[in-house]
Amino acid sequence: MMKPAPIQFEQNVRRALGNAGLQRAMARAKSGFIDKRRAAVSALPEFEALREQAAAIKAHTLENLADYLEQFESQVHATGGQVHWARTPEEACEAVLAICHKAGARTVTKGKTMAGEEIGVNQALSEAGIEPVETDLGEYIIQLAGERPSHIIAPAVHKTREEVSELFHHHHQPLGFNDRLREIPELVDQARKVLRGRFLQADVGITGANFLVVETGSSVIVTNEGNGDLTATLPRVHIVIAGIEKIVPTLADTAVLLRVLARSATGQEMSAYTTFSTGPRRDGDLDGPEEFHVVLIDNGRIDMLGNEFRDMLRCIRCGACLNHCPVYGAIGGHAYGSVYPGPMGAILTPAIAGLEESRDLPQACTLNGRCNSVCPVKIPLTSLLRALRSRQWDLKLVTQRSRYLLRIWAFVAKRPRLYHWMARLGIGLLGRIARGKGRFTALPFAGAWTGARDFPAPQGITFQHAWKKQKLP
């Protein structure tokens, strides 16, 4: 189950900023994601039009979600599959375990599924005596490390190559792999050899779903490794775990969303594998599972449909907001203490797990708006974060010190003459202290800021004064 640790957020941040290996890994990953997305978007002139269309598709689906969910269930049944409804993570895990027990499962292979992370399915399987085996390379790495994903599309982005080499050397030696490997192709090849046998041994395969298509009753996954295909087709039973918001009405709608997904996530035109799974194996099929199950999870999503955070349910889990967030880029995903990190996680976690349990997360944002500008379904992330901050204020989840300082600020801001006078006074004072240096390397009460960057010195006049000098309307 999702168990955020917001009370420890500040400590998590300090550890992350002091972790040299994490900082190196995050710096390398950040530029790669951003540059590749920029190139992919620039090569598609209609990308902005597709964003508008994708946002409209998701908004329409959410407006009619109850009807579409019923239609999806009917279509899955018509193709020979089964749908299981789960209000809570516990109910979802119970449904998965019931299917596994009926199948006599001892080993379960898993594709990457954030919904599975959300409900804690690995822990539930292990406690029931069933071995879960992650088959996505990133998920496999963090499973060896005993960690949770730090990114929703690149689970092990926080790991350096040296750390992965050490993990493989430690865990693969008992399997007969004695050489310490350091090159990426060698590490990937060794993981492939280790996992190959696990695919063949598995009784049940579990995947997530990028989309659930109402028209055909299909689940859709996009991967770059092909592990999802093996997980879905080789075992006798295939279980799909997904939130109810993954519903998409038609195949044509799915095509639009696929065009913005990969470009936003990894800068690809399309992922290497886009797989539609529709029901169990039919007569004449060469492969496929004997049973096909879809576990649909609520876990707070229905409540979100009825409040100001509905737009967050449009999220297609591309990770673009994480890749462009300066806060996430500095501290990584584990600092958020939740399955969902970054801007999307700072909204989803309070909405799902409760604001009181995750009060620090809405504050982990500079409100710079980069996440809004890159979201492929145009979620107003910064507006939702401000709404959460307002709710925090109303629920008195803000410290007394913060409430006191904000009241002082509000008093001044509501009185233009006082505000302008104080602004002129402060700018003049800071300008004298700067003595033409142009920036401050240290400031009283702003050590957290100047500890990582210089603070620009005022240029002598206020913004209002500069505006008037320009004689603009």
C-alpha positions as MATLAB code, in Angstrom:
seq = 'MMKPAPIQFEQNVRRALGNAGLQRAMARAKSGFIDKRRAAVSALPEFEALREQAAAIKAHTLENLADYLEQFESQVHATGGQVHWARTPEEACEAVLAICHKAGARTVTKGKTMAGEEIGVNQALSEAGIEPVETDLGEYIIQLAGERPSHIIAPAVHKTREEVSELFHHHHQPLGFNDRLREIPELVDQARKVLRGRFLQADVGITGANFLVVETGSSVIVTNEGNGDLTATLPRVHIVIAGIEKIVPTLADTAVLLRVLARSATGQEMSAYTTFSTGPRRDGDLDGPEEFHVVLIDNGRIDMLGNEFRDMLRCIRCGACLNHCPVYGAIGGHAYGSVYPGPMGAILTPAIAGLEESRDLPQACTLNGRCNSVCPVKIPLTSLLRALRSRQWDLKLVTQRSRYLLRIWAFVAKRPRLYHWMARLGIGLLGRIARGKGRFTALPFAGAWTGARDFPAPQGITFQHAWKKQKLP';
ca = [
       0.000    0.000    0.000;
       1.122    3.561   -0.590;
       2.830    4.675    2.614;
       4.291    8.159    2.211;
       6.671    9.456    4.843;
       6.055   13.200    4.660;
       7.036   13.806    8.252;
      10.571   12.897    7.201;
      10.521   14.957    3.997;
      13.031   17.540    5.181;
      15.411   14.834    6.383;
      14.978   12.978    3.083;
      15.842   16.141    1.175;
      18.985   16.753    3.209;
      20.151   13.181    2.624;
      19.444   13.465   -1.101;
      21.327   16.740   -1.477;
      24.280   15.257    0.394;
      24.368   12.054   -1.694;
      27.086   12.619   -4.315;
      26.201    9.475   -6.291;
      22.543   10.477   -6.487;
      23.470   13.977   -7.624;
      25.652   12.598  -10.429;
      22.942   10.191  -11.579;
      20.219   12.860  -11.538;
      22.369   15.353  -13.427;
      23.021   12.854  -16.228;
      19.395   11.790  -16.527;
      17.901   15.272  -16.434;
      19.530   16.675  -19.556;
      18.898   13.492  -21.537;
      15.151   13.474  -20.906;
      14.736   17.174  -21.623;
      16.844   17.278  -24.786;
      15.211   14.195  -26.293;
      11.701   15.468  -25.630;
      12.519   18.845  -27.140;
      13.852   17.224  -30.316;
      10.860   14.874  -30.638;
       8.332   17.668  -30.158;
      10.120   19.992  -32.558;
       9.939   17.309  -35.246;
       6.140   17.093  -34.964;
       4.479   20.409  -35.942;
       1.036   19.220  -34.829;
       2.175   18.308  -31.313;
       0.319   21.186  -29.630;
      -2.858   20.265  -31.483;
      -2.414   16.669  -30.311;
      -2.034   17.893  -26.723;
      -5.354   19.703  -26.993;
      -6.980   16.605  -28.461;
      -5.469   14.318  -25.819;
      -6.657   16.591  -23.000;
     -10.157   16.667  -24.482;
     -10.260   12.860  -24.756;
      -9.299   12.420  -21.114;
     -11.683   15.131  -19.924;
     -14.590   13.571  -21.846;
     -13.771   10.121  -20.471;
     -13.708   11.348  -16.885;
     -17.026   13.141  -17.419;
     -18.582    9.833  -18.451;
     -16.363    7.453  -16.500;
     -19.099    5.367  -14.866;
     -20.671    4.495  -18.210;
     -17.330    3.718  -19.823;
     -16.280    1.474  -16.928;
     -19.460   -0.577  -17.301;
     -18.924   -0.846  -21.050;
     -15.314   -1.905  -20.508;
     -16.357   -4.637  -18.083;
     -18.940   -5.934  -20.562;
     -16.410   -5.998  -23.383;
     -13.796   -7.815  -21.273;
     -16.405  -10.438  -20.376;
     -17.370  -10.761  -24.033;
     -13.771  -11.616  -24.925;
     -13.492  -14.235  -22.162;
     -11.818  -12.157  -19.469;
     -12.831  -11.120  -15.951;
     -12.921   -7.731  -14.199;
     -12.389   -7.348  -10.457;
     -13.353   -4.111   -8.661;
     -11.263   -2.866   -5.735;
     -12.081    0.158   -3.599;
      -8.879   -0.059   -1.550;
      -5.330   -1.392   -1.927;
      -6.252   -4.238    0.434;
      -9.167   -5.300   -1.772;
      -6.948   -5.137   -4.861;
      -4.308   -7.336   -3.258;
      -6.971   -9.774   -2.098;
      -8.244  -10.060   -5.670;
      -4.734  -10.689   -7.014;
      -3.974  -13.274   -4.327;
      -7.266  -15.097   -4.936;
      -6.412  -15.445   -8.630;
      -2.875  -16.609   -7.827;
      -4.028  -19.157   -5.256;
      -6.602  -20.555   -7.657;
      -3.854  -20.949  -10.256;
      -1.552  -22.619   -7.704;
       1.048  -19.965   -8.371;
       4.460  -20.149   -6.748;
       6.239  -17.619   -8.960;
       4.826  -14.436  -10.512;
       6.626  -12.380  -13.144;
       5.819   -8.678  -13.207;
       6.037   -5.940  -15.761;
       6.387   -2.374  -14.542;
       3.180   -1.240  -12.849;
       2.896    1.888  -10.737;
      -0.589    0.780   -9.690;
       1.023   -2.411   -8.373;
       3.488   -0.275   -6.402;
       0.582    1.806   -5.114;
      -1.233   -1.202   -3.636;
       1.930   -2.947   -2.421;
       1.311   -6.094   -4.442;
       4.896   -7.394   -4.131;
       4.697   -7.374   -0.352;
       1.297   -9.072   -0.431;
       2.589  -11.803   -2.744;
       5.703  -12.405   -0.653;
       3.702  -12.633    2.569;
       1.480  -15.226    0.880;
       4.501  -17.362   -0.041;
       4.484  -16.376   -3.728;
       7.707  -15.032   -5.238;
       7.311  -11.844   -7.311;
      10.013  -11.350   -9.955;
      10.392   -7.920  -11.548;
      11.256   -8.226  -15.235;
      11.609   -4.561  -16.258;
      15.355   -3.879  -15.999;
      14.936   -0.797  -13.841;
      12.425   -2.503  -11.560;
      14.678   -5.573  -11.367;
      17.588   -3.385  -10.234;
      15.620   -1.734   -7.457;
      14.142   -5.067   -6.404;
      17.694   -6.307   -5.867;
      18.439   -3.115   -3.945;
      15.300   -3.456   -1.808;
      14.069   -0.013   -2.859;
      11.006    1.534   -4.466;
      11.090    3.292   -7.854;
      12.412    6.846   -7.859;
      10.876    7.707  -11.238;
       7.630    6.504  -12.810;
       9.189    5.549  -16.162;
      12.841    5.051  -15.185;
      12.667    3.318  -11.780;
      16.447    3.093  -11.286;
      17.378    6.527  -12.653;
      18.953    7.332   -9.282;
      21.461    4.478   -9.566;
      24.924    4.946  -11.047;
      26.467    2.277  -13.254;
      28.928    1.469  -10.470;
      26.086    0.821   -8.034;
      24.305   -1.456  -10.503;
      27.545   -3.341  -11.132;
      27.937   -3.958   -7.410;
      24.326   -5.112   -7.044;
      24.646   -7.616   -9.903;
      27.967   -8.920   -8.630;
      26.516   -9.522   -5.171;
      23.208  -11.114   -6.224;
      24.288  -13.023   -9.335;
      27.341  -14.775   -7.913;
      25.226  -17.578   -6.377;
      23.780  -18.108   -9.861;
      27.207  -18.767  -11.338;
      28.064  -15.285  -12.658;
      31.390  -14.566  -11.013;
      32.815  -11.761  -13.158;
      32.323   -8.187  -12.000;
      30.838   -6.407  -15.027;
      31.078   -2.669  -15.609;
      29.850   -1.969  -19.134;
      26.133   -1.363  -19.705;
      25.679   -3.917  -22.539;
      27.303   -6.594  -20.379;
      25.075   -5.775  -17.398;
      21.943   -5.839  -19.573;
      22.953   -9.176  -21.111;
      23.531  -10.732  -17.696;
      20.132   -9.557  -16.447;
      18.539  -11.028  -19.559;
      20.182  -14.406  -18.913;
      19.066  -14.429  -15.276;
      15.479  -13.491  -16.103;
      15.039  -15.805  -19.077;
      14.430  -18.841  -16.902;
      12.077  -16.931  -14.608;
       9.784  -16.108  -17.517;
       9.447  -19.816  -18.285;
       8.862  -20.796  -14.640;
       6.137  -18.265  -13.847;
       2.594  -19.428  -13.232;
       1.091  -15.922  -13.321;
       2.145  -12.733  -15.073;
       1.198   -9.277  -13.764;
       1.348   -6.104  -15.829;
       0.067   -2.593  -15.456;
      -1.772   -0.745  -18.203;
      -1.012    2.516  -19.910;
      -4.549    2.476  -21.286;
      -7.688    0.325  -21.087;
      -9.674    0.462  -24.325;
     -13.461    0.326  -23.905;
     -14.131   -0.445  -27.575;
     -12.241   -3.752  -27.510;
     -11.828   -4.575  -23.811;
      -8.057   -4.438  -24.293;
      -5.217   -3.410  -22.004;
      -2.333   -1.509  -23.583;
       1.272   -1.403  -22.389;
       4.215    0.444  -23.911;
       7.746   -0.775  -23.180;
      11.230   -0.634  -24.636;
      12.350   -4.060  -23.474;
       9.664   -6.538  -24.480;
       9.492   -7.919  -20.959;
       5.848   -6.924  -20.764;
       5.008   -9.146  -23.738;
       6.703  -12.158  -22.156;
       4.989  -11.473  -18.845;
       1.575  -11.248  -20.505;
       1.838  -14.253  -22.828;
       4.025  -16.976  -21.302;
       2.319  -17.670  -17.930;
      -1.035  -19.466  -17.789;
      -2.707  -16.444  -16.162;
      -2.374  -12.741  -17.002;
      -3.447  -10.137  -14.416;
      -3.680   -6.443  -15.315;
      -3.595   -3.983  -12.400;
      -4.786   -0.465  -13.228;
      -6.517    2.585  -11.816;
     -10.016    3.313  -13.063;
      -8.769    6.492  -14.778;
      -6.830    4.481  -17.379;
     -10.032    4.008  -19.398;
      -9.997    5.311  -23.007;
     -13.138    5.070  -25.187;
     -11.817    3.949  -28.593;
      -8.790    2.689  -30.466;
      -8.643    6.018  -32.321;
      -8.479    7.864  -28.984;
      -5.724    5.511  -27.850;
      -3.715    6.316  -30.981;
      -3.800   10.043  -30.138;
      -2.613    9.398  -26.587;
       0.158    7.085  -27.784;
       1.473    9.853  -30.078;
       1.989   12.230  -27.150;
       3.021    9.628  -24.569;
       6.386    8.412  -25.852;
       7.460   11.853  -27.082;
       6.751   13.311  -23.661;
       8.279   10.423  -21.721;
      11.465    9.394  -23.520;
      11.607   11.580  -26.618;
      10.714    8.677  -28.913;
       8.141    8.773  -31.689;
       6.834    5.483  -30.303;
       8.111    3.066  -27.695;
       9.794   -0.050  -29.051;
       6.831   -2.251  -28.080;
       3.164   -1.215  -27.971;
       1.121   -4.252  -26.952;
      -2.662   -4.718  -26.901;
      -3.875   -7.651  -24.781;
      -7.471   -8.712  -25.368;
      -8.852  -11.614  -23.365;
      -7.338  -15.079  -22.907;
      -5.984  -17.356  -25.639;
      -8.537  -18.322  -28.264;
      -8.735  -21.448  -30.414;
      -6.034  -21.204  -33.038;
      -3.845  -18.754  -31.096;
      -0.197  -19.795  -30.946;
       0.390  -18.302  -27.510;
      -1.283  -16.322  -24.753;
      -2.671  -16.957  -21.275;
      -5.512  -19.291  -20.407;
      -7.031  -16.623  -18.137;
      -7.182  -12.821  -18.452;
      -8.053  -10.694  -15.420;
      -8.272   -6.920  -14.932;
      -8.148   -5.538  -11.376;
      -9.570   -2.002  -11.385;
      -8.549    0.198   -8.445;
     -10.378    3.158   -6.951;
      -8.221    4.103   -3.925;
      -9.447    7.693   -3.709;
      -9.961    8.285   -7.426;
     -13.765    8.466   -7.209;
     -13.431   11.171   -4.568;
     -11.099   13.080   -6.900;
     -13.744   12.944   -9.646;
     -16.010   15.035   -7.460;
     -13.568   17.686   -6.275;
     -11.183   20.326   -7.640;
      -8.458   17.733   -8.305;
     -10.328   15.876  -11.067;
      -7.903   17.123  -13.734;
      -5.125   15.113  -12.081;
      -6.906   11.957  -13.237;
      -6.032   12.915  -16.815;
      -2.399   11.939  -16.056;
      -0.979    9.321  -18.446;
       2.149    8.713  -16.334;
       4.682    9.982  -18.888;
       7.033   11.508  -16.304;
       7.566   14.746  -18.251;
       6.678   16.869  -15.221;
       9.329   15.065  -13.179;
      11.971   15.477  -15.865;
      11.442   19.249  -16.058;
      10.970   19.912  -12.320;
      13.974   21.619  -10.648;
      12.944   20.256   -7.257;
      12.713   16.648   -8.441;
      15.960   17.098  -10.395;
      17.728   18.124   -7.192;
      16.387   15.532   -4.748;
      15.203   12.538   -6.826;
      12.091   10.489   -6.199;
      12.760    8.796   -2.868;
      12.787   12.100   -0.993;
       9.042   12.408   -1.612;
       8.419    9.331    0.543;
       5.725    8.132   -1.850;
       5.167    5.879   -4.836;
       4.444    8.954   -6.975;
       7.157   11.648   -6.889;
       7.577   15.035   -8.529;
       4.761   17.482   -9.348;
       2.243   14.762  -10.221;
       3.063   12.939   -6.989;
       2.792   16.117   -4.930;
      -0.868   16.188   -6.012;
      -1.717   12.484   -6.260;
      -0.256   11.481   -2.912;
      -2.279   13.981   -0.827;
      -5.381   13.150   -2.884;
      -4.970    9.402   -2.354;
      -3.212    9.086    1.003;
      -4.547   12.231    2.689;
      -3.227   15.772    2.966;
      -2.520   15.481    6.667;
      -0.149   12.583    5.982;
       1.639   14.394    3.145;
       1.530   18.023    4.140;
       5.064   18.834    2.963;
       4.617   17.676   -0.631;
       2.506   20.575   -1.998;
       5.255   22.891   -0.753;
       7.929   21.018   -2.732;
       7.379   23.228   -5.767;
       8.667   26.596   -6.977;
       5.495   27.148   -9.089;
       7.727   27.921  -12.079;
       5.180   26.311  -14.415;
       7.507   24.130  -16.484;
       5.428   21.071  -15.606;
       2.316   22.745  -17.029;
       4.069   23.577  -20.291;
       5.220   19.995  -20.968;
       2.252   17.949  -19.709;
       0.881   16.092  -22.763;
      -2.696   16.251  -21.446;
      -2.426   19.855  -20.216;
      -3.015   19.255  -16.506;
      -2.810   22.606  -14.639;
      -0.372   21.171  -12.112;
       0.667   24.437  -10.473;
      -2.985   25.497  -10.030;
      -3.727   22.175   -8.338;
      -0.726   22.599   -6.063;
      -1.954   26.072   -5.094;
      -5.364   24.565   -4.370;
      -3.733   22.035   -2.067;
      -1.882   24.821   -0.284;
      -5.172   26.679    0.191;
      -6.752   23.546    1.605;
      -3.782   23.153    3.961;
      -4.390   26.676    5.210;
      -8.089   26.031    5.751;
      -7.354   22.784    7.619;
      -4.684   24.545    9.705;
      -1.999   22.144    8.530;
       0.437   25.045    8.131;
       2.821   25.857   10.982;
       1.962   28.764   13.237;
       5.142   30.540   12.134;
       4.152   30.269    8.475;
       0.612   31.455    9.192;
       1.955   34.451   11.105;
       4.383   35.449    8.342;
       1.737   35.043    5.632;
      -0.676   37.248    7.565;
       1.983   39.950    7.744;
       2.608   39.609    3.999;
      -1.123   39.786    3.260;
      -1.472   42.911    5.409;
       1.275   44.668    3.450;
       0.240   43.371    0.006;
      -3.336   44.648    0.454;
      -2.055   48.204    1.046;
      -0.344   49.431   -2.154;
       1.177   52.575   -0.673;
       2.703   50.678    2.240;
       3.865   47.903   -0.119;
       5.559   50.350   -2.523;
       7.201   52.251    0.313;
       8.587   49.090    1.882;
       9.733   47.784   -1.535;
      11.657   51.029   -2.214;
      13.166   50.922    1.247;
      14.234   47.257    0.950;
      15.641   47.637   -2.559;
      17.601   50.701   -1.565;
      19.029   48.986    1.490;
      20.020   45.843   -0.425;
      21.517   47.960   -3.199;
      23.753   49.765   -0.713;
      24.859   46.481    0.836;
      25.649   44.995   -2.591;
      27.880   47.951   -3.499;
      27.727   47.239   -7.212;
      28.656   43.538   -6.951;
      25.461   42.474   -8.718;
      24.756   39.485   -6.467;
      24.882   38.211   -2.908;
      26.730   35.030   -1.987;
      25.152   35.110    1.484;
      22.129   36.810    3.063;
      20.658   36.765    6.575;
      17.542   34.543    6.813;
      18.174   33.244    3.265;
      20.980   30.783    3.893;
      19.056   27.916    2.293;
      18.863   29.916   -0.952;
      22.401   31.308   -1.036;
      23.859   27.991    0.059;
      23.184   26.643   -3.444;
      23.063   29.797   -5.613;
      23.788   33.510   -5.549;
      20.960   35.973   -4.955;
      20.690   38.733   -7.591;
      21.143   42.193   -6.133;
      18.428   44.815   -6.825;
      19.215   47.295   -9.592;
      18.070   50.363   -7.686;
      14.393   50.786   -8.587;
      11.191   48.816   -8.032;
       9.312   46.974  -10.790;
       6.478   49.521  -10.600;
       8.948   52.382  -11.035;
      10.581   50.656  -14.010;
       7.129   50.056  -15.560;
       6.218   53.718  -15.266;
       9.514   54.777  -16.843;
       8.695   52.668  -19.897;
       5.409   54.617  -20.245;
       3.564   51.447  -21.141;
      -0.238   51.193  -20.852;
];
